[in-house]
Amino acid sequence: MKFYATKKKLPITILFLVCVLTVLIIIAGLTESSGAYFGAERKMFPVHSALTEENYVALTFDIEYGNDKTEGILEILKEFEADATFFVTGRWAESFKDKTKKIAENFEIGTHSYTHPHMTNISYGECLNELKISKEKIEEITKKKVTLFRAPYGEYDKQVLSIAQSLNLKAIRWDVDSYDWKLIPSKDIIKRVLEKTRGGSIILFHSNSDDILDFLPIILQTLKDRGYGFKSVSDLIYKG
């Protein structure tokens, strides 16, 4: 008798478990959009690279200081038929409107903040203004929508990422730092980039680095010889 009683209760038990599982799935779906999962806060991170089996990389150039090498960089990229993404500060865009427009004609532009501060050391309101104003200024000059953001010095925290998300800006970092900002010899920059680059890498350069017009062609040619192609950050992370 006990055997038959257990058999009759089994479907009820299974039904109960299915109902519980369904409720949990619904809760997960509802909390996902608010950054929580079963009461736990969802962590946010900037994008460092793309997961892809294809041999594509993203060349990125941070622009805040100087303008004398911008034209040369654009010419080199054109020569190698290489796509790239430029992260410019709002005040640089305002100071060099013609160059900003020229970059936007052929390449993707993201914001690098407005005044290049340490974003993790400023208030919520200051951080919001840095992103909001720079985004608006660049869009006003280029007539193109800004969807990417790179924090100066690559410094992110919860507040910075949250504000960027609220403005529909994807936070971008890198997985290959050329170290061109360290004033090291060109041969060391070339060696570092070539050793660390893989398919899906986001490579960091600075437009004002001393020898960029000398080492950039060597890096691009070598990567090209190794079978790599060059995409914008958006194409790499969304389509790669």
N, C-alpha and C positions, 0 to 999 in steps of 0.2 A: 504493500500500500504506500509506503514511503517513497518507493521508486517512482510510482506513477504520479504522486503528488509533486515530486521534484521536477518531473518532465513537464507538468502543466505550468509550473511557475517559471520555467526557463524562458519561454517567449516573452513573458512580462518583464523579466529582468533585462533581456536584450533590448526590448523596446524602451525601457527606462534609460539604459546607457546611451542609446541612440539619441534620445531627447536631450540628455545632458550634453552630449557632444555637439549637437546642433546649436544649443544655447551658447556654448563656449565659442563656437565659430562665429556666431552673430556678434557676440561681445567683442571678439577680436577685430572683426571688421569695423565696428563702430568706434573702437578706441584707436585704431591704426591712424586715422586721420588727425587725431589730436596728439599724436606722438606718444601714445601709451600702449602697452600690451599687458593685459591682465594686471593693471595697476602699476606696472613698472615703466619708468620713463624711457622713451626711445632715444638713443644717442644719435647725434648728427655728426658727420665728418665731412671735410672737404674732399673733393675727388683728387686722388693722387695720380691715377693712371687708368687705362681702360683694360678690361678683360677681353682679349681678342687673340685669335690664333693667326690673324693676318699680320703681315709685316708693315704696319703703318704706325707712324709716330706723329705727335703734335709738337711743332716748334712754337714756343711762346716767348714773347719779348715784353718785358716790363719797361714802361716809359714814364719817367718823372723828371730826370735831369738832362738837360742838353737837347740839342736838335741836329747837331752837325753830322751825325752818322745815319740818321733816319733814311735819307734818300738812298744812300749806299746799300743799306739793308734791303730796301724794297727792290733795288736793281738786282741784287744777288738772288733773292727769292724768285724773281721773274726769270732770271737766267736758268735756274734749276727747276722751274715750273713747280715750285714748292708752295703749298698752302701753309698758312700760319695764323696764329691769333696774337693780337697785341692788346696788352692791358695798360691803358693810359689813365693818368690822373685827370680829374676834371680841370684843374688849373693849367695843366700842360695843354689840354685840348683847347682851352680858351686862349692860351698864349700863342699856339701854333694851329690855328683853325685850318689853314690851307693844307698843312701836312696831315692833320687829322682826317680831313675829307679825302685826301689822296690814299691814306691807308684804308679807309672804309670802302673805297671804290673796288678793291680787290681782295681785302682780307677782313676777317672777323675782328671786332673790337669789343673788349670788355672793360669794366671799370676797375681801376686800381686805387679807389677812394678819391677824395677830392684834394686833400692836402698832404697825403702820405704820412699819416700819424701811426703810432703804435695803437692799433685798434683795440687791443685788449686792455689798454690803460686809460681809455676815455669813457665818459658817461654814456648811458643809453641814448640820450638825446643827441649827443655829439656824433655817436656812431651812426645813428639813423640819418643825420644830416649829411655825413660824409658819403654815404651810399646814395641817398635819395638825390642830393644836389648833383653829384658827379654823373649819375645815371641820366638825369634830365639834361644836363649840359651837353654830354656826348651825343645823346639822341637828337638834341636840337641842332647841333652842328652837322652831324652825319646823316640825319633823317633815317636812321636805322635803329631798330630796337636793340637795347643792351640786355643781354640775358646772363652774362657771366661776370663773376667778381673774383679778383685775387687780392687778398689782404696784403698790405705792405709787410715785408719781412716774413711773409707766410704765417703770420700770427693769427690764430683763430681760437675762440672759446665759444661757450654756449650762447652768449649774448650776440656775438658777431654773426654766428651761423643762423640764429633765429631771426635777426633783423634782415639778413640777406634773403632768407626764405620768404619773409613777409613781403619783400619787394620783387619776388619771383626771380631772384638772382641765384644761379648755381655757383657755389663756392668751389674754386679750383686751386689746387696746389701744384705739386709736381713730384715725380719720382727720380728725376735726373737733374741735379743742380750742377750747372757748368762751372760754378765757382768763378765766373768771369768778374764778379764783383770783388774778389779777393786780391786782384792785381797780381795773380800768379802768371808765369810764362804761358804763352799760347800753346806750346807743346804739351803742357800739363792739362790745360783745358781740353784740348783735343783728345788726349789719352783718356781723361776722366769720362767724357761724354761717350766716346766709342766703347769703352769697357762696360758702362752701366746701361746703355740703351738696349731695349728689347721691344718686341712688338707690343704696342699699346702704351708706350712711354710718353709722358709729357715732359718736355725738356725746357728748362728755364735758362733764358738769356736776358741780358740787360742792354738796352739800345745804346747806352753811353759807355759801355766797357771799352777800354783803350784800344784793343787790337781786334775788335769784333769783325771788322771788314777783312782782316787777314785770316783768322781761324775759321770763320763761318763757312766760306767756300770749301775748305778742306773737309770739314765735318760733313757738309751736305754731299759732297762728291763721294766720300768714303761710305756713308750710309746708303747712298744710291747704288754704289757698286756692290754693296752687301744685300741688295734687294729690297731696301726699305722705300716706302712711299711716304708722302707728307700730307696730313690732313689738318683741318682746323680742329680745335678742341671739341666743338659741338659735333662735328661729323665723326670724330673719333669715339666719343663717349656715348653718342646716341645711335650711330649707325655702324659702329665698328664691332 
